[in-house]
Amino acid sequence: MKTEIRLVLGNEAIAAGAVAAGVSVATGYPGTPSTEILESIPKFSKEVYIEWSTNEKVAYETSYGAAITGAYAMASMKHVGLNVAADAISSSSYTCVEGALVLVSADDPSMWSSQNEQDNRYFALQFLIPIVEAYDPKSAHQLTFKAFELSARLKQPVMLRTNTRVSHVREPVELLAPAEPVRGKSRKDPSRYVLVPENARRNRKEQLKRWEVAKEAVEEMSELEGEGEVLVLASGIGYVYVKETLEDMGIKASILKLSTPVPLPKRLILKALERTRRVAVVEELEPVVKMQLKSILCQIWTTIIRPRL
């Protein structure tokens, strides 16, 4: 695939990644640190329908509707915007989509331009939506592309989590070439998309099946690097902090670079645990990774250790 190296913001890298994946509909509501994502798309393609919506719920519903028809769509907003869009996000996880739907959540740890620093990974856990999380502009570009691939594969919305530092840092990135926008066509399926209780109960079963498929799909997206008696699970920009700290202090450790903090790559984690004595978890804001790790370890204790007692 043809590439081009350009000096870009993290948000510009996300926009370019979406265009390279074939996005045809991009919506959003402005708010730092997400605003430049939508603003940057015309730099990479003039064929994408772009909309600043009335609010975040309308933005998400517009992209959701496009994805139902088979289009590749993206809705971007800052973290508090997900509070407004939560109802539609929850329903979209039940019905799934025909094309691809990526929800960009630009979180704001330390509240540089926000009223709170809520951790939107909890939304993904509640709604059973996979997360891919960037740690710099290069990974933001690559993971945006992979988020569309994952969504199209699962027929499920996927959240791309970024934050102020990732969105507003600038570095040279090898950008993938723009792709032909993937568009949809009108379709009707009331039994699937009209969530009256009878349909919702049936969709819930399918949602749980898709979540099990998602757990397998994320196994190939994270990476284990380095060797040492200490294993560090690092999510998002926490990976950069860990990398720099270990180098400065001269400490050898294994680092599990988590590109998918929800759900965790269980098999990869268990493999990494086989060669370590201590584990540390580095993540911003709430202990979402730590909580899931404890759950995995408790399951192992119950199925392997407890029967021997």
N, C-alpha and C positions, 0 to 999 in steps of 0.2 A: 504494500500500500504506500502511495506517495506521501512524503512527509515534508514539513517545513519547520525550521527552528525560528522561534520568535520570542521576544521578551514580553511576557504577559503577566497580568494579575491572575491570582487564583480564580477569580470570578470569570475572567476572560477565558481561562483554560477550561472551565466548566462549559461555557457557551460553545467553545470550539469542539469539545468532546461530544456535546449533544448534536451538533451539526454533522460531525463525522459519523455518528451513529445513525443518522437519518431522521432526526426530529423534523416534524412538519408543523406542529402546533406548540407554541411556547407561551405560557401565561404567567402572570405574577401580580404581586402587589408590592410597591416600593417600600423599602425599609432597610437600613444598614444592619448587617453587612451583606445583604443579598442583591441590592439594586443593580449593580453592574452586570449581573448575569444576563438579564433580559436586554439591557441596553447594548450588550456586546454582540449579540447574535447577528445583527446586520453586517458586522465587520467580516463575518465568515460565510454568510449566505443571505441572499435577497429573496429566497423562495419559501421562507418559513413564515407562517401566520403568527404574528406577535401581538399580544394584548396585555395592556395594563388594565386589570379588572377592577370592578367596584370595591371588592375586598378579597381576602384570601380564599374564602369559601367559593365565591364565584370563579376565581382563578382556577382552583382545583377542579371544580365541577366542569368547567369548560374543557380542560385537558382530559379529565376523566371521560367525558362524553366523546371526545375525539378518539381516545384509546379504545373505547367500546366498539367503534366502527372499524378498528384495525390499524389506525394511525399510530405513529410514534409521537408521544406528547410529553411535555415537561411543565410542571408548575413549580415556581420558585418563590420563596418567602422567607422572612426572618423567623426566628424561633417562636415568638409569641403569636405569629400568624397562624400557626397550627392550632392554636386554641379556637380560632374563628372557623377553621376548616375541618375541625375534628369529626363532625357528624358525617360529612361526605367521605372523609378518608376511611372511617370505620365501615361504611357501606360498600365502598369500592373493594375492600379486602374480602368481603363476602361474595360479591358478584364476579370478581376478577375482570380481566380485559381481553380483547382480541389482539391488540397490537402491543404496545409497550407504554408504560406510564411511570415516569420518574418524578418523585417529589423531592425537591431540594430544600432542606432545612438548614438555614444559616444561623447557627447558634452564636451566642454572644457572652462567653465566660468573662467575668469581671465587669459586665454591664457597661461597655464603652459607649453604647448608644441605645440602651434599653432599660426598661423598668424592672426587669428581673433577669436571672440567668438560668432559667429552667432547662432541664436536660430532656430533650425530645426523644431520646432513645426509649423512654418509658412509653411513649405513644406506640412505637414499633412493637414493643413487647405486648402491649395490650391488644393491638389490632392485628398482630401476626404479620407484620410487614418487614422483610429483610432490610438491613441497613448496610450500605458501603460507606466507609469513612475515609476521607482524604487527610494527608498530613503535610502536603506542600502542593504547589501548582502542578507539578508533573504528575503526581498521583491523582490530583483532582481531575486532570484531563483524562487519564487512563481509566480511572474508576467510573467516570461519567459514561464513557463508552461501554464499559462492562456492565454498568447498571442497566442500560437499555437492553443489552444482550440477556442479562439475567431476568429482567421483567418479561421480555418476549418469550423466553424459555418457560418461565413459570406461569405465564398469563396472569401475573400478579403485580400490583404496585410495588415499587422498590424506592426506599428513601436513600438519598445521598446526603450525608451529613458533612457540613463544613463548619467553619467558625471564623471569627473576625480575623485572626492571625493568618489563617490559610487563604481566606478570600482576598485579603488586602496586601499580601506580600507579592513581590514581583521577581520572576526568575526566567531564564531561557528555558523554553519547553519545546520539545519536538512534537509539533502538532500534526495530527492525522488529517488527511485530505477530506474535504467536504464530501458527503455522500448524497445521493438522490433522496429527497425527502420521502419517507414512507407514509403514504396517505391511505385513508380508509374509504369505506363505502357504507351507505345506510343499511342498517339491519335492525330487525325487531325480534325480541325474545322476552316477552313479559314474564314468563315463568322463572326467568333467571335474574332479570334486572328490576322487577317490581318486588320489593322486599316486604310483602305481607308475611305474617308468621309462617304459613305453610312453606313458602319459598325460602324464607330465611333459614328455617330449620334444615332444609335440604342443602342449602348453600353452605351452612356451617360445617356439615360433614365434609364437603368438598374442600373447604378452606383448611381444615385440619389435615387432610391428605396432602394438600399443596405445601403446607408448612413442613411436613416430613420430607418432601422432595427438596424444599429449600435448604433444610439442614444438610442434606447430601451435597447440594450444589455449591455451598459456600466452602466446602472442604478444600477446594482447589484455588481459592482466592487469597488466602493468607500465606505467610512465608516465615519459615524458621531459619534464623541465621546466627552464626557464632557458636562457640562452645564454652561451657563453664558449669560450675556446680550450682549456680543461681540461674533460674529461668525467669525472665521478665516478660509478662504479657503487656504489650503496649498498644494502645488504641489511639488513632488519630494523631494529632500533633504531639501527643505524649511520646510517640515513637521517636520524634526528633529530639525531645528533651532527654530521653533515656540514652540515645546514641551519643549525644554530645557529652553528657555527664560521665558515662562509662569511659569514653576516650580521654576526657580531662583527668579522671581519677586513676586511670590505668587499670581498670577492673575488667576481668574477662567474665562474660556471661552470655548465656543463650538468650536471644530476643525473639519472641514470637510477635511478628508485626501483624496486628489484627486489622485486616481490611474490612472485615465483617464482624463488628461487635455484637450484632444481633442477626441471626443466632450465631453462637460461637461454633467454630469448627472442632467438634468434639473429638474426632479421631486424631486430628493433628495435635491437639492439646495432650491427649493421653500418650501419644508417641513421644512428645517432648518431655513429659513428666518422667518417663522411664530412665532418663539419663541426668536427672537433676535431684538435688537434695532440698533446695529451698525455692520458693516461688514468690515473686513480687508482682503486683498489678499496678500499672500506671495508666490512669485515665482522667479526663477532665470532668469535674462536677460530681455526679452521683456514682455510687459503686455498682454500675450496671454489669460490667464485665465480671467483677468480683462476685456478685450475687449469682450469676449464671455458672461461674466456675465452682462455687460451693455446691450448687445443685448437682453438677456433673460428678463431683467427688463424692457427694452423699449417695448418689445412685451406684457408683462403683463400690462403695463401702457396703451398701445393702446387698448387692448381688454377688460380690466376691468374698468379702471379709466376714460378714456376719454369719453366713451359713457354716463357717468353720468353727465358730465359737460354741 
